[in-house]
Amino acid sequence: MQGRRTVLVMFLLGLAMGATAADGRRRLVSSSPDEPCKKMTLYYHDILYNGVNNTANATAAPVTKPTALSTAFKPNGTYFGMLVVFDDPITEGKALPAAGEEPAARAQGFYFYDKKETFNAWLCFSIVFNSTACKGTLNLMGADLMDEKTRDLSVIGGTGDFFMARGVATIRTDATEGYFYFRLEMDIKLYECYV
């Protein structure tokens, strides 16, 4: 009886620690916020369809209109209730990729404006990597409190080179051009990685 308990305890301890993945990768968990197991800085470029002349360049499109409530509550509008779907380029530098050049990754997902009084959004997307350097996805979600200089999104998982990753993406608005283009700088720190 004692032998069975020991085996069961060892088995459960192994599951809890998650020592290795099915493909033999080891799980690394950072012991300090100052020492993530992986860091990267990426730039997210959102080019919102303006309904007129940027059809070829647009990488994001509203799928709903702002509600009447957003314009009634605040005369200049906050886009409250508008949902946007995107397939945006992600770059390692600030510049958009040149014609015919592939970005480092793509951000695919949606955001919606969720505050009546001011601009505020909630994002949910995957960063899709498909290059010789990285393959797989990182999944991010959280509130984009646009009035704050920096905001944190949760890294809630991943696939491929980022299998079951956990961490934080600290974002800040790096550039804007009116309502139809913005660039976010994303400092991504992963605190749980499989290597």
N, C-alpha and C positions, 0 to 999 in steps of 0.2 A: 504494500500500500504506500509506504514512504517513497519507494522508487518511482511510482507513478506520479505522485505529487511533485517530486523533483523534476521529472521530465516535463510535466505540465507547466510548472513555474518557469522553467528554462524556455519552453516554447512560447509562452505568453510574453516573457521578457524580450525575446527575439523579435516578436511582432511589434511590441511597443517601441523598441529602439529602431526598428526599420533599418537594420544594418546594411542590407544590400537590396537592390532592386532585382527583378526577375532576370534582367539581362546582365547582371553582375556589377552594375555601378554601385558605388558606395554613397551613402547619404552623408552630407556634411551639413551641420547645423552650427551657425556662428554663435560664439559665446559672448559677443560684444557688438553693440550697434556700430562701433567704430571699425569693425573688421568683418564686412560682408564676405561671403564666399565668392561673389562675382559682382563686378561693377561695370556699368557702361553709361555713356551719355549719348542720347539720340535726339533727333529733331523731327517733330511731327508737323507736317504741312497740311493745313485744311484749306481747300479752295472751294468755297460754297457757290453753287450754281446761282447766278444772279437773275436768271429768267430772261436775259436779253442777249448778251454777246460773249459769254465765256463757256459755251457748251463744250468746246474741245478741251479746255483746261480743267473744268470743274471735276472735283474728286468727291464732293459731298452734295447731297440734295435734300431739301426739306420734303418730308412726306406728309406733313400736316401744316396747316397755316397757324399763325399765332391766334389765340382765342380773342374774342371780343373783350373779354375780361382784362387782358393785358393792356389793351389800348384805352379802355375805359378807366382803369385804375391809375395808369401813368400815361399821360398824353403822348410821350415820345415812344412808348411801347418797350416792353422787355422781352418780347417773344415768348412770354409765358405760355406753356402748352405746346410749343413747336417741337417736333421730333425730326432729327436729321440723321440720315444714314450715310456712312462714308466708307470709302476705300482710298485712304490717303497714303502718300509716300512718306516713308521714314528714312532719314538720312543720318550719316555720321557727322557731317558738317552742316553748316547753316544753309548752304545753297541747295536749291532744288536740282534734281538730276538733269543733266543736259539731254537734249533730244536723242532718243535711242539708248540712253544709259539707264540701267536698272537701279532702283533705289536699294538701300541696304535691307529694307523690309517694307511691309505695308501694314497700315493700321486699318482693320476692318471691324466695323461695329456701328454703334449709334450713340447719340447724346440727345438729351432733351432739356429745354429750359424749364426750370421748376420753381422759380420765385417770381412773385408779382411785383415786388418793390424795386428790384435791381436785377442786373444780369447775373444769373447763376445757372449752372448746368449740372447734369449727372451723366457720367460717361460709362460705357461698358464696351470693351473692344479687345481684340486679339492683335498682337503684333506678330505678323506672319513672316518668318525668315525663310528664304529659299536661295541660299548662295553657297559657295564652297566654304565660306567661313562659318556659317551657322545654318542649321535646319531646325524647324520646329516652330512652336508658338509660345508666346507669353501672354497670359490673360490678365487684364487689368480692369478695375472698376472702382467707382467712387465719386464723391462730390467734387465738382470743380468750382470752388468758391472764388469767383472771378475778382472780387474786391481785394483778395489777399495777394500779397506778392508771390508767395509760394504756396502750393497745395500738395497734399499727399494722396495718391491713389494706391489702393492695395493691389499687389501682385498676388493673384489667387490660385495660380497654377500654370502649367505649361506642358508642352510635349517635346519630343525629340531631344535636342541638346539642352532643353530647359525642362525636362521631365519633372513634374510635380514641384516646380520652383515656388518659393514663397518669399515675399519681400515688399518693398515700398518703392514707388516711382514718385519722386518729388518733381513737380512740374512748375514751370513759370512761363508766363507769356513773354516770348522773346521778340516778336514783331507782329504788327497788325497793319492791314491796309483796308480801312473802312470796315464794313460789315462782312466782306466777302473773302478775306484771306487772313489767317493767323498762323503763326508758327509757335509751337511750344517746345521749350527745352526740357527734356526728361532725363533726370539723373536717377538711374535705376540701380538699386542695391538689393541683391538677393541674399537672404539670410538662411535659406534652406535650399540646398542644391544636391543634385546627384551627379557624381563624376566617375 
